[in-house]
Amino acid sequence: MVRMLQVSTLALALSAVACKKSAPEPAMLSAAPTSPVQAAVPAHVADVQRLMENFRRVSFDLDSSTLNAQTKRVLDENAGILQRRTDVKIEVQGHCDERGTTDYNLALGQRRAEAVLKYLTARGVP
């Protein structure tokens, strides 16, 4: 009987040791409220950002590369900015929607970009 009690006690002790300990509850971290970080922006970058806010995109009529009256007004405003800021270089790109074929849209986009470039050049934009 003593032997049986020793074996039972040993089995109970081993089972207690072999049990997986429950993982401790993870600590809850609460972040202190912070204000947004304002990165220092170099003066020339801020200047270009202000310039871009005033610079506007133009739109074309469907399936057209002809400059309409509204487009010309916007380009006149943009030309004024570019005439004052000869240090700024722009890239003119023509875009289309997905209705035509890829080749057709590439050609239409090219004609649109060329129309804008020709108009700006005629307005004295270098």
N, C-alpha and C positions, 0 to 999 in steps of 0.2 A: 504494500500500500504506500509506503514511504517512497518507493521507487516510482510508482505511478504519479505521486504528487510532485516529485522532482521533475519528471518528464513533462507533466502538465504545466508546471511553473516555467520550465525552460521554453516550452512551445509558446506560452503566453508572452514571455519576455522577448523572444525572437520576433514574434508577430508585431509586438509594439515597436521594436526597433526597425523592423523592415517596412513599416507603414510610411508612405510618402508624406512628408510634412507639407502642409498646405503653404502655398506661396504667400508671402506677406502682401498685404494690400498695397498697391502702388500709391505713392504719395501724390496727392493732388496739388498741382502747382497752379497757382493763380498768377497770371501776368498782371503786373501793375499797369494801369492805363498809361499809354505813352502817346505823345503827339507825333504826327507824321514827321519823318526826317526830311529836312530840306537840304538837298545836296547843293553845294556851291556850284553855280553855273558860270563858266567863264563869260566875260562880257561879250566877246564876239559871237558866242553861241546864243546868248540871250538876244543879241541884236538880230541874228538870222531868224530866230523864233518869232520875234515881233514882225519882221519883214514877211515871213510866211503867213502870218495871221491876216495880213492885208492882201496877200496875193491870192487871186481867185482862179478856179478852174473854169473852163468853158465847155459848153455843150453844143452839139450839132443836131440838126434835124435827122430823122431816120433816113438811113441810106444816103447820106449827103456829106460832102466835105466843103460845102459852101458856107461861108461865114454869114450868119444872119445878123440883124441889127443888135440884138442883145449880146451876142458873142463879140461883136466889134466894140461895144461899150466896155465890156469886161477887159478885152485886150488893150483898149486905150488906157484904162486904169493901170493895168499891169505894165504897160509900156512906160508910163510915167514913173513908176517905181524903179524900173530897170534903167531908165535914163539917168535918174539921180544916183543910182547905186551901180556904177560901172565895175565895181569890184565883185559883184555877184554874178555867178554864171548859173544858167538854168539849162535843163534838159527838156526838150519838147517831145512829148510822146502822144501818139494817137491811139485811142482805144475804141473798141466796138462791143456790142453785145454778142450773144452766142447764136443769133438767128442765122447768119450766113455760114458759108463754108470757111474753113480755116484760111485757105488761100485768099478768098474774097475779103475776109475781115482784115487780114494782114495788109492787103493792098489799100483798103479803105482807111485803115488807121494811118498808113504812110501818107496818103493824100491829105488827111486831116492835119497831121503834124506839119506837113509842108505848107499848107494854107496858113496855119498859125505862124510859122516861122517867116513866111513871106510878108505877112501883115506886120509883124513886129519889126522886121528889118525896114520896111517902108516907113515905119514910125520913128526910125532913128535908133532903134535898139541895136547895139553892136553885137 
